[in-house]
């Protein structure tokens, strides 16, 4: 392993220090991804210290994409990375956003080697290795966005052991036959086709060998999560349809920092039930997307596309949040504070004869500061055009979903 000792070179807080523990207090290893498409121990340390006010970087180790490992803390340091479980866990962070990116072999192998080394050093079991999402209070957090069952099985395989209940390999099925369901242990040309499709979409499934192993399982899980369908690692009709309709992903925008929270904020997120929303392909959709669009002034169509992503980023910037376009617990909480008017968009308002009239016209007129008569006439239409021009949206004098959202945000 290529381990670089950076314990004395990373950014630290001027007056705050992490507490320490005995090695016997360590009972778990926590696996993270940085939720950024690039980064380094130095960048994460600067963010944790300068932006979050933490005593130092939150991770004990950072594994770069080339497989090099940065050692950031003594194992006895209790750093911030898994909330109320900080006191018992060692944190390993892999640079990358594995909701959309693939975990490449060099980085994966280095993380596996490091984890096995720590297991031996701390006298832990492979089952003591958990993903961030598996710790108490973190069911809402898609971290590390790789299959932890697959990761633990890879640890067993690396040791030459088999985990209890391991799935035996089935007979290879050749030819054009496509089974209705594919899962761990299956082999055949239909598995090979699955691997080729996952790789084409940017979800690396490992070697294209027709064997549904841990890497293929990881790829399926990451695809299912990004497609906003049931996440079970099994390729059934729903997953096949999503794979068929999916488009090659666009380049992801790099995020400036990891999305971890210090432990004093964790209790407020323990019961978080709303899903994490972001711009992915295929786009996420639903009533929760509409709620975000109404409160950020985006067009209310229920599709989390580029325009919604841009409005979310603008909202996060105004609220002094991490600007990443992701609607997670912090952004949801800020959105909840937005004035939630009773005004709901119901119809298109435009200038025509006879004039459109009603309470919704009165609401628009009051918001624009024009005489309130409930009639959508030339004065109201002119005020709408001026408002649209000031907002940088299509100037047509028509109050559609986008203009309505801007007026009542």
C-alpha positions in Angstrom: 0.0 0.0 0.0 1.1 3.5 -0.8 0.3 5.4 2.5 1.4 9.0 2.7 1.5 10.4 6.3 -0.2 13.9 6.3 -1.0 14.1 9.9 1.2 17.1 10.5 0.6 18.9 7.2 -3.2 19.3 6.9 -5.2 22.3 7.9 -6.2 22.5 11.6 -8.4 24.8 13.7 -6.5 27.4 15.7 -8.2 26.7 19.0 -10.2 23.5 18.7 -8.9 20.0 19.1 -10.5 16.5 18.6 -10.6 14.4 21.7 -8.8 11.0 21.9 -9.7 7.5 22.8 -8.1 4.1 23.5 -7.7 1.7 20.6 -9.9 -0.8 22.5 -12.8 1.7 22.1 -12.7 1.2 18.3 -15.3 -1.3 17.2 -16.0 -0.3 13.6 -14.5 1.0 10.4 -16.7 3.4 8.5 -16.5 3.6 4.7 -17.4 6.9 3.0 -17.2 8.5 -0.4 -16.5 12.2 -0.6 -19.7 13.0 -2.7 -17.4 15.1 -4.9 -16.2 14.1 -8.3 -12.6 15.1 -7.3 -10.8 16.2 -4.2 -7.9 15.4 -1.9 -7.2 15.2 1.8 -5.9 18.8 1.7 -9.1 20.1 0.1 -11.3 18.3 2.5 -9.3 19.5 5.5 -9.5 23.1 4.3 -13.3 22.8 3.9 -13.9 21.0 7.2 -11.8 23.5 9.1 -12.5 26.8 7.3 -16.1 26.3 6.3 -17.5 23.9 9.0 -15.3 25.0 11.9 -14.2 21.5 12.7 -10.9 20.9 14.6 -9.5 19.1 11.6 -10.3 16.9 8.6 -13.1 14.5 9.4 -11.5 11.3 8.0 -8.7 9.2 9.3 -7.7 8.1 5.8 -8.5 9.4 2.3 -8.0 7.1 -0.7 -7.4 8.9 -3.9 -8.5 7.6 -7.3 -5.0 6.4 -8.2 -5.0 4.2 -5.1 -2.7 6.4 -3.0 -3.7 6.7 0.7 -3.4 9.8 2.8 -3.1 9.1 6.6 -4.8 12.1 8.3 -5.1 11.2 12.0 -3.9 8.8 14.6 -6.4 6.0 15.1 -7.0 7.3 18.6 -8.4 10.6 17.3 -12.2 10.9 17.6 -12.9 12.9 14.4 -16.3 14.0 12.9 -17.6 11.6 10.3 -20.4 9.4 11.7 -22.2 11.6 14.2 -22.9 9.8 17.5 -20.8 6.9 16.4 -17.6 8.9 16.0 -16.2 7.6 19.3 -16.1 4.0 18.1 -15.3 4.3 14.4 -12.3 4.9 12.1 -13.3 6.8 8.9 -12.0 5.9 5.5 -13.1 8.2 2.6 -12.8 7.3 -1.0 -12.5 10.4 -3.3 -15.5 10.3 -5.7 -19.2 10.6 -6.1 -20.3 7.0 -6.5 -23.9 8.0 -7.1 -22.9 8.8 -10.6 -19.2 7.7 -10.9 -17.6 4.3 -11.0 -15.3 3.0 -8.3 -12.2 2.1 -10.3 -10.0 -0.9 -9.6 -6.9 0.9 -8.2 -9.0 2.9 -5.6 -11.1 -0.1 -4.7 -8.1 -2.4 -4.2 -6.3 0.2 -2.1 -9.4 0.6 0.1 -9.8 -3.1 0.5 -6.1 -3.5 1.4 -6.3 -0.7 3.9 -9.5 -2.0 5.5 -8.0 -5.5 5.9 -4.9 -4.0 7.4 -7.0 -2.1 10.0 -9.1 -5.1 10.7 -6.0 -7.0 11.7 -4.4 -4.1 13.6 -7.6 -3.4 15.6 -8.6 -7.1 16.0 -12.0 -6.5 14.3 -14.2 -8.7 12.1 -15.2 -8.0 8.5 -18.8 -7.6 9.7 -17.6 -4.6 11.7 -17.0 -2.7 8.5 -20.0 -0.5 7.8 -20.9 2.1 5.2 -21.8 5.6 6.4 -25.5 4.9 5.6 -25.4 1.8 7.9 -24.6 3.8 11.1 -27.5 5.0 13.4 -29.1 8.2 12.2 -27.8 7.9 8.6 -30.4 6.0 6.7 -31.1 9.2 4.7 -27.5 9.5 3.5 -26.4 7.8 0.2 -22.9 7.2 1.4 -20.7 5.5 0.2 -23.1 4.7 -2.6 -21.5 1.3 -3.2 -22.9 -2.0 -2.1 -21.5 -2.7 1.4 -22.5 -6.3 1.2 -20.4 -6.5 -2.0 -17.6 -4.7 -0.3 -17.6 -7.0 2.7 -17.8 -10.1 0.3 -14.7 -8.7 -1.5 -12.9 -8.5 1.8 -13.7 -12.2 2.5 -12.6 -13.1 -1.0 -9.4 -11.2 -0.6 -8.7 -13.2 2.5 -9.6 -16.4 0.8 -12.6 -16.9 3.1 -16.3 -17.3 2.2 -18.9 -15.3 4.1 -21.6 -17.2 5.8 -24.5 -17.8 3.4 -22.4 -17.0 0.3 -24.2 -17.6 -2.9 -22.8 -20.4 -5.0 -22.1 -19.9 -8.7 -24.7 -21.2 -11.1 -24.2 -22.8 -14.5 -23.2 -20.5 -17.3 -26.1 -20.0 -19.7 -25.0 -19.3 -23.3 -27.0 -18.2 -26.2 -29.7 -15.5 -26.7 -31.9 -16.6 -23.9 -32.7 -13.7 -21.5 -33.9 -14.7 -18.0 -36.6 -12.6 -16.4 -34.5 -12.0 -13.3 -30.7 -11.8 -12.8 -29.0 -11.7 -9.4 -25.8 -12.5 -7.6 -24.3 -15.8 -8.7 -25.9 -15.9 -12.2 -23.7 -16.5 -15.2 -24.4 -16.2 -18.9 -24.6 -14.1 -22.1 -27.5 -12.1 -20.6 -25.3 -11.2 -17.7 -22.6 -10.2 -20.2 -25.1 -8.0 -22.0 -26.1 -6.4 -18.6 -22.5 -5.6 -17.8 -21.9 -4.1 -21.2 -25.0 -1.8 -20.8 -24.0 -0.8 -17.3 -20.5 0.1 -18.5 -22.0 2.0 -21.4 -24.0 4.1 -19.0 -21.0 4.9 -16.8 -21.8 2.3 -14.0 -18.7 0.2 -14.1 -19.7 -3.4 -13.5 -16.2 -4.9 -13.4 -14.9 -7.2 -16.1 -17.3 -8.0 -18.8 -17.1 -11.8 -18.2 -20.8 -12.8 -17.9 -20.5 -13.5 -14.2 -22.9 -11.6 -11.8 -20.4 -11.0 -9.0 -19.8 -8.3 -6.4 -18.7 -5.6 -9.0 -21.8 -6.2 -11.2 -24.0 -6.1 -8.1 -22.4 -2.8 -7.2 -23.1 -1.4 -10.7 -26.7 -2.5 -10.6 -27.3 -1.0 -7.2 -25.7 2.4 -8.2 -27.8 2.4 -11.4 -31.0 1.6 -9.6 -30.3 4.4 -7.1 -29.6 7.0 -9.8 -32.7 5.9 -11.8 -34.9 6.4 -8.7 -36.3 2.8 -8.8 -36.3 0.0 -6.3 -32.7 -0.7 -5.0 -32.3 -4.4 -4.5 -29.4 -5.4 -6.8 -31.7 -7.6 -8.8 -32.3 -7.0 -12.5 -36.0 -7.5 -13.0 -38.6 -5.9 -15.4 -38.4 -2.5 -13.8 -34.6 -2.4 -13.9 -34.5 -3.7 -17.5 -36.9 -1.0 -18.6 -34.8 1.7 -16.9 -31.6 0.3 -18.5 -33.3 0.3 -21.9 -34.5 3.9 -21.6 -31.5 5.4 -19.9 -29.3 7.9 -21.7 -25.5 8.2 -21.5 -24.9 10.5 -18.5 -23.7 14.0 -19.0 -20.5 15.3 -17.3 -21.2 15.9 -13.7 -20.5 19.3 -12.1 -17.8 19.0 -9.5 -18.9 19.8 -6.0 -16.7 21.9 -3.7 -16.7 19.7 -0.5 -17.9 16.6 1.2 -21.4 16.7 2.6 -20.8 15.3 6.1 -22.3 17.1 9.1 -20.7 17.5 12.5 -22.2 15.3 15.2 -24.1 18.1 17.0 -26.5 18.3 14.1 -27.2 14.6 13.7 -30.2 14.3 16.0 -32.3 16.6 13.8 -31.8 14.3 10.8 -32.4 11.0 12.6 -36.0 10.7 11.4 -35.4 12.3 8.0 -37.7 10.5 5.6 -37.8 12.7 2.5 -35.6 11.5 -0.4 -32.5 13.2 -1.6 -33.1 15.0 -4.9 -30.6 16.0 -7.5 -30.1 16.3 -11.3 -29.3 12.9 -12.7 -30.2 11.0 -15.9 -32.9 9.8 -16.1 -34.3 12.8 -14.2 -36.0 12.4 -10.8 -39.7 13.2 -10.7 -42.6 13.5 -8.3 -44.5 15.8 -6.0 -41.5 16.4 -3.8 -39.8 17.8 -6.9 -42.8 20.1 -7.5 -42.5 21.3 -3.9 -38.8 22.2 -4.5 -39.7 23.9 -7.8 -42.4 26.0 -6.2 -40.2 27.2 -3.4 -37.2 28.0 -5.6 -39.0 29.6 -8.5 -38.3 26.9 -11.0 -40.9 25.8 -13.6 -43.3 23.5 -11.8 -43.3 20.3 -14.0 -42.3 17.7 -11.4 -39.0 16.9 -13.4 -35.7 17.7 -11.7 -33.9 18.9 -14.7 -31.1 21.5 -15.4 -33.4 24.5 -14.7 -34.4 23.1 -11.3 -30.8 22.3 -10.6 -29.8 25.9 -11.3 -32.6 27.3 -9.1 -31.6 25.0 -6.2 -28.0 26.2 -6.4 -29.2 29.8 -6.4 -31.3 29.1 -3.4 -28.5 27.3 -1.6 -26.2 30.3 -2.3 -28.8 32.7 -0.8 -29.1 30.5 2.3 -25.4 30.2 2.8 -25.6 26.4 2.3 -23.2 24.1 0.4 -23.9 24.9 -3.2 -24.1 21.5 -4.9 -27.6 21.4 -6.4 -28.5 18.5 -4.1 -31.7 18.7 -2.0 -30.6 16.9 1.1 -31.6 17.4 4.8 -30.0 20.8 5.1 -31.6 22.2 1.9 -34.9 20.6 2.8 -34.8 22.3 6.2 -34.1 25.7 4.5 -36.9 25.1 2.0 -39.3 24.4 4.9 -38.6 27.9 6.2 -39.7 29.5 2.8 -43.0 31.3 3.0 -45.5 28.7 1.9 -48.4 30.7 0.4 -51.8 29.3 -0.3 -51.4 30.3 -3.9 -51.3 27.4 -6.2 -50.9 27.6 -9.9 -54.1 26.4 -11.6 -54.3 27.9 -15.1 -52.6 29.9 -17.7 -53.2 33.7 -17.5 -53.0 35.6 -20.7 -54.4 38.7 -22.4 -57.4 37.9 -24.5 -61.0 39.0 -25.1 -63.0 38.7 -23.0 -60.5 39.4 -20.3 -59.6 36.4 -18.0 -60.8 37.2 -14.5 -60.7 35.6 -11.1 -59.0 35.5 -7.7 -55.8 34.2 -9.2 -55.7 37.4 -11.4 -56.1 39.5 -8.2 -53.2 37.7 -6.6 -51.0 38.5 -9.5 -52.1 42.1 -9.6 -51.4 42.5 -5.8 -48.0 41.0 -6.2 -47.1 43.3 -9.1 -48.5 46.4 -7.5 -51.1 47.2 -10.2 -54.8 48.1 -9.7 -56.6 45.0 -8.3 -59.8 44.5 -10.4 -59.5 40.8 -11.1 -59.3 41.4 -14.9 -56.3 40.4 -16.8 -56.1 43.4 -19.1 -53.3 45.4 -20.8 -52.0 47.1 -17.6 -51.6 43.7 -15.9 -50.0 42.1 -19.0 -47.5 45.0 -19.3 -46.6 44.6 -15.6 -46.1 40.9 -16.1 -43.7 41.5 -19.1 -41.7 43.9 -17.0 -41.5 41.4 -14.2 -40.4 38.6 -16.6 -37.7 40.8 -18.0 -36.4 41.7 -14.5 -36.3 37.9 -13.7 -34.5 36.9 -16.8 -37.2 34.5 -18.0 -39.2 34.4 -21.2 -40.9 37.7 -21.8 -44.4 36.9 -23.2 -46.8 38.5 -20.8 -48.3 35.1 -19.9 -48.4 33.9 -16.4 -47.5 30.2 -16.7 -46.0 27.8 -14.1 -42.6 29.5 -14.2 -43.8 33.1 -13.9 -46.3 32.0 -11.2 -43.5 30.3 -9.2 -41.3 33.5 -9.4 -44.1 35.7 -8.3 -45.0 33.7 -5.2 -41.6 32.4 -4.1 
